[in-house]
């Protein structure tokens, strides 16, 4: 395996771990803790959290996109149709995770109805991330 392949795999795993692990932590730990705060304190804390995590989330999305496209370009040919189908599902789920990362990176406060959906978005992002990890194991071992 070439050094660039190892680097790209490491980059992909790091980006995925940040996105999926961050979503799980935010949904299971941060969201319930914020729910116990008053409205004003919750808005201030959420604004601070979003501002701090935004560059990390964007970097993780970029890392997953860059390394995923590298993997697609170098390792995709010659696989059976079932692999292509599972990869397509994985790709669509990854797009969902990335879209949620961008939506959650928007500072809160402008639209209270939108802010109320954040916990549900985090849950969907985390679920999609876990499904991606399961599909990745299948693709790595099954073909």
Sine and cosine of phi, psi and omega as CSV:
sin_phi,cos_phi,sin_psi,cos_psi,sin_omega,cos_omega
0.00,0.00,0.72,-0.69,-0.01,-1.00
-0.97,0.25,0.39,-0.92,-0.02,-1.00
-0.87,0.49,-0.58,0.81,0.00,-1.00
-0.92,0.40,-0.57,0.82,0.04,-1.00
-0.91,0.42,-0.67,0.75,0.03,-1.00
-0.91,0.42,-0.69,0.72,0.02,-1.00
-0.88,0.48,-0.69,0.72,-0.01,-1.00
-0.92,0.38,-0.62,0.78,0.04,-1.00
-0.91,0.41,-0.68,0.74,0.04,-1.00
-0.89,0.46,-0.69,0.73,0.02,-1.00
-0.89,0.46,-0.66,0.75,0.01,-1.00
-0.90,0.43,-0.73,0.69,0.00,-1.00
-0.91,0.41,-0.63,0.77,0.03,-1.00
-0.90,0.43,-0.73,0.68,0.02,-1.00
-0.88,0.48,-0.69,0.73,0.01,-1.00
-0.91,0.42,-0.67,0.75,0.01,-1.00
-0.89,0.46,-0.65,0.76,0.03,-1.00
-0.90,0.43,-0.71,0.71,-0.03,-1.00
-0.93,0.37,-0.77,0.63,-0.06,-1.00
-0.95,0.30,-0.72,0.69,0.02,-1.00
-0.90,0.44,-0.64,0.77,0.04,-1.00
-0.89,0.45,-0.66,0.75,0.02,-1.00
-0.91,0.42,-0.68,0.73,0.03,-1.00
-0.90,0.44,-0.71,0.71,0.01,-1.00
-0.90,0.44,-0.69,0.73,-0.02,-1.00
-0.91,0.42,-0.66,0.75,-0.05,-1.00
-0.97,0.26,-0.67,0.74,-0.09,-1.00
-1.00,0.02,-0.36,0.93,-0.04,-1.00
-0.90,-0.44,-0.80,0.61,-0.12,-0.99
-0.96,0.26,-0.73,0.68,-0.06,-1.00
-0.86,0.51,-0.72,0.69,0.04,-1.00
-0.90,0.43,-0.58,0.82,0.02,-1.00
-0.92,0.38,-0.65,0.76,0.02,-1.00
-0.92,0.39,-0.53,0.85,-0.01,-1.00
-0.90,0.44,-0.41,0.91,0.00,-1.00
-0.99,0.15,-0.20,0.98,-0.01,-1.00
-1.00,0.10,0.31,-0.95,0.12,-0.99
-0.94,0.35,0.24,-0.97,-0.09,-1.00
-0.85,0.52,-0.73,0.68,-0.04,-1.00
-0.92,0.38,-0.70,0.71,0.01,-1.00
-0.91,0.41,-0.61,0.79,0.02,-1.00
-0.90,0.44,-0.70,0.71,-0.01,-1.00
-0.89,0.45,-0.66,0.75,0.00,-1.00
-0.92,0.40,-0.70,0.71,0.00,-1.00
-0.91,0.42,-0.68,0.73,0.00,-1.00
-0.90,0.43,-0.64,0.77,0.05,-1.00
-0.88,0.48,-0.67,0.74,0.03,-1.00
-0.91,0.41,-0.70,0.72,0.00,-1.00
-0.88,0.47,-0.71,0.70,-0.02,-1.00
-0.89,0.46,-0.69,0.73,-0.01,-1.00
-0.89,0.46,-0.59,0.80,-0.02,-1.00
-0.97,0.23,-0.57,0.82,-0.10,-1.00
-1.00,0.01,-0.31,0.95,-0.06,-1.00
-0.80,0.60,-0.77,0.63,-0.01,-1.00
-0.90,0.43,-0.55,0.83,0.03,-1.00
-0.92,0.38,-0.70,0.72,0.00,-1.00
-0.90,0.44,-0.69,0.73,0.00,-1.00
-0.91,0.41,-0.63,0.77,0.04,-1.00
-0.91,0.42,-0.64,0.77,0.02,-1.00
-0.91,0.42,-0.67,0.74,0.05,-1.00
-0.88,0.47,-0.70,0.71,0.03,-1.00
-0.88,0.48,-0.66,0.75,0.01,-1.00
-0.90,0.44,-0.69,0.72,0.00,-1.00
-0.92,0.40,-0.67,0.74,0.02,-1.00
-0.89,0.45,-0.76,0.65,-0.02,-1.00
-0.87,0.49,-0.78,0.63,-0.05,-1.00
-0.95,0.32,-0.54,0.84,0.05,-1.00
-0.92,0.39,-0.66,0.75,0.05,-1.00
-0.91,0.41,-0.60,0.80,0.07,-1.00
-0.88,0.48,-0.73,0.69,0.00,-1.00
-0.89,0.45,-0.67,0.75,0.03,-1.00
-0.87,0.49,-0.68,0.73,-0.05,-1.00
-0.95,0.31,-0.48,0.88,-0.12,-0.99
-0.97,-0.25,-0.32,0.95,-0.14,-0.99
-0.76,-0.65,0.19,0.98,-0.17,-0.98
-1.00,-0.01,-0.45,0.90,-0.09,-1.00
-0.97,0.24,0.47,-0.88,0.06,-1.00
0.99,0.15,0.14,0.99,0.00,-1.00
-1.00,-0.03,0.45,-0.89,0.00,-1.00
-0.95,0.32,0.28,-0.96,-0.03,-1.00
-0.85,0.53,-0.57,0.82,0.00,-1.00
-0.90,0.44,-0.57,0.82,0.05,-1.00
-0.90,0.44,-0.71,0.70,-0.01,-1.00
-0.88,0.47,-0.62,0.78,0.02,-1.00
-0.91,0.41,-0.75,0.67,0.00,-1.00
-0.90,0.44,-0.62,0.78,0.04,-1.00
-0.90,0.44,-0.65,0.76,0.03,-1.00
-0.87,0.49,-0.68,0.74,0.05,-1.00
-0.90,0.44,-0.69,0.72,0.02,-1.00
-0.87,0.49,-0.67,0.75,0.00,-1.00
-0.90,0.44,-0.69,0.73,0.03,-1.00
-0.90,0.44,-0.66,0.75,0.06,-1.00
-0.90,0.43,-0.61,0.79,0.03,-1.00
-0.90,0.43,-0.62,0.78,0.07,-1.00
-0.88,0.47,-0.60,0.80,0.05,-1.00
-0.90,0.44,-0.71,0.70,0.01,-1.00
-0.87,0.49,-0.69,0.72,-0.01,-1.00
-0.92,0.40,-0.65,0.76,0.03,-1.00
-0.89,0.45,-0.66,0.75,0.02,-1.00
-0.91,0.41,-0.60,0.80,0.04,-1.00
-0.88,0.48,-0.66,0.75,0.02,-1.00
-0.94,0.35,-0.66,0.75,0.01,-1.00
-0.90,0.43,-0.63,0.77,-0.02,-1.00
-0.97,0.26,-0.28,0.96,0.01,-1.00
-0.99,0.13,-0.11,0.99,0.05,-1.00
-0.96,0.27,0.76,-0.65,0.00,-1.00
-0.86,0.51,0.63,-0.78,-0.01,-1.00
-0.97,0.22,0.21,-0.98,0.15,-0.99
0.93,-0.38,-0.48,0.88,-0.05,-1.00
-0.96,0.29,-0.55,0.84,-0.05,-1.00
-0.66,-0.75,0.98,-0.21,-0.03,-1.00
-0.87,0.50,-0.57,0.82,0.02,-1.00
-0.90,0.43,-0.63,0.77,0.04,-1.00
-0.92,0.39,-0.65,0.76,0.02,-1.00
-0.89,0.45,-0.55,0.84,0.00,-1.00
-0.92,0.38,-0.37,0.93,0.00,-1.00
-1.00,0.10,-0.14,0.99,-0.06,-1.00
-0.82,0.57,-0.72,0.70,0.02,-1.00
-0.87,0.49,-0.62,0.79,0.03,-1.00
-0.92,0.38,-0.64,0.77,0.05,-1.00
-0.88,0.47,-0.67,0.74,0.03,-1.00
-0.88,0.47,-0.67,0.75,0.01,-1.00
-0.89,0.45,-0.69,0.72,0.03,-1.00
-0.90,0.43,-0.64,0.77,0.03,-1.00
-0.90,0.44,-0.70,0.71,0.00,-1.00
-0.91,0.43,-0.68,0.73,0.02,-1.00
-0.89,0.45,-0.71,0.70,0.05,-1.00
-0.87,0.49,-0.64,0.77,0.02,-1.00
-0.89,0.46,-0.68,0.74,0.03,-1.00
-0.91,0.42,-0.66,0.75,0.05,-1.00
-0.89,0.45,-0.61,0.79,0.06,-1.00
-0.88,0.47,-0.69,0.73,0.01,-1.00
-0.88,0.47,-0.65,0.76,0.04,-1.00
-0.91,0.43,-0.70,0.71,0.04,-1.00
-0.90,0.44,-0.60,0.80,0.01,-1.00
-0.89,0.45,-0.67,0.75,0.05,-1.00
-0.89,0.45,-0.66,0.75,0.05,-1.00
-0.88,0.47,-0.72,0.69,-0.01,-1.00
-0.91,0.40,-0.60,0.80,-0.03,-1.00
-0.95,0.33,-0.63,0.78,-0.12,-0.99
-0.99,-0.12,-0.47,0.88,-0.13,-0.99
-0.99,0.13,-0.25,0.97,-0.09,-1.00
-0.73,-0.69,0.00,0.00,0.00,0.00
